[in-house]
Amino acid sequence: MLFNEIQNCFPKIINLMGKDSIQTFVSSDYCSLYKYHFGLGTFIRNNLLKENSYLYNKFKAANITHKDDMSQLIITLLYIYLNEERIISKNLNKE
């Protein structure tokens, strides 16, 4: 499943970003995610979406054929994932 493959690359991206960058990223407005197209998006396109890589082929099989679209989807899902984790963590700390 494509989502599982995308989620499998999150640890690599998170390790690359570092704590401060992650905090800035999750605090960003959803509509501002386009700003990550060249920095984080470039890393994703150049390192995780190489031609004929497993993840790249999963996207193509899902009829997502442009690397820009692929990297934007990964960034969006990472944003949702990290914000969900932050919300869960906050709720656990309240108990």
Secondary structure, DSSP 8 states (H G I E B T S, - for coil): -HHHHHHHTHHHHHHHHHHHHHHHHHHS-GGGGGGGTTTHHHHIIIIIS-TT-HHHHHHHHTT---HHHHHHHHHHHHHHHHHHHHHHHHHHHH-
